[in-house]
């Protein structure tokens, strides 16, 4: 009876560990996409001001937003917009790296717990098979 309870415990821990592994891998996958293709994971509302000069002038370059001179030429606005977009994408990459790094701990702990308890369950199953 004791072996059955221990085997159920070991398999329950394995089940929960697999759920944690699946979650951390999916979050890590999203983080990897965010690092390698930040335009894919950035919200549309965040990208909207950087799509054209008019949108950039209306949202980013307003005096309320701390923007620069509203009388800049289109070429200067384009340079500022492209630099601001590059900064935004770099920030998105950094967020992706931080998200990926935050998943290493839970992934490692779940993997170690899974391996220990799967081995425990296998040992119990082998010992029960010998009893029959």
N, C-alpha and C positions, 0 to 999 in steps of 0.2 A: 504493500500500500504506500509505504514511504517513497519508494522508487517512482511510482506513478505520479505522485504529487510533485516530486522533484522534476520529472520529465515534463509535466504540464507547465511548471514554472519556467523551465529552461526554454520551452517552445514559445511561451508567452513573451518572454524577454526577446527572443529572436524575432517574433512578429512585430513588436514595437520597434525594435532596432531597424528592421527593414523599412518600416514606415518613415522613421527619421532619416535613413539613408536615401530613400526616394525623395523626400522633401529637400534635403540638403543638395542632392544632385540636381534637382530641377531649379532650385534657387541659384546654384553655382552655374548652371547652364545659362540662365538668364544673365548672370553677371558676366560670363564670358562673351555673350553676344554684345553686352553693353560696352565691354572693353574693345572688342574688335570692330564693332559697327555701332557707334554711339547714336547715329541718326536713327537707327532702328528702334531703340528703346527710349528715346526722348519723347516726352509728351508733345502733341501737336500744338497745344497752347504755348508751350515754351519756344517752339520753333517759329511760330507765326510772325513775330516781329522781325525776324532775320531773313525772311523770304524776299523782300524787295525794299528799296530805299524809302518808299512812301510809308510803309508799315514801320520801318525802323525810326523814321523821323517822328511819327505820331506817338509811338510808345516809349522808345528809349531816349530820344533826344529832346524830350520836353523839359522845360525848366523844373517841373515838379519831380521828374525822375533824375535830376542832376545831370541832364544831358548837356552837350556842348553847344556851340554856336549853331543856331537854326538856319543861318545864311550860308552854310558851307556849300561848295559845288557838289554836283552828283558824284564826281570821282572821289572826293574826300569822304563823302558819306558812305560810298561803297567800300572804301578802305576801312573805315571805322566799323561798318556792319560786318565785313568779313573777319576782322580781328575779333570783334565781339562774339561772332558765331564760333570761331576757332576756340576762344576761351570757354564758351558754353560747352562745346563738344569735349574739350579737355577735362572740364569739370565732370561731365558725364562719365568719361573713362575712369577718372579717379574714383568716382562713386562705385563704379562696377568693380574695380580692384578691391576697394574696401569691403564691398558685399561678398566678393569671392573669399577674401581672407577671413571674414567672419563665419564662414561656413566650414572652415577646416576643423575647428575644435569639435563641434557637434558631430561632424562626419567621422572623425577619428574615434571619438568615444563610442558612437553607435557601432562602428565596425569592430572595435575591440570587444564590446559587450556581445555582439553577435557571434564572433568567433569563439569566445569562451563558452557561451551558453550552448552553441551548436555542438561543440565538443562534449560538453557535459551531457547533453541529450543523447548524443551518439553513444557515449560510454554507458549510459543507463539502458539504452535500447539493447546494446550488446550483452550487458549483464542479464537483462530480462530474457534475451533469446537463449542464453545458457541455462536458464532455470527450467525451460520447457522440456 
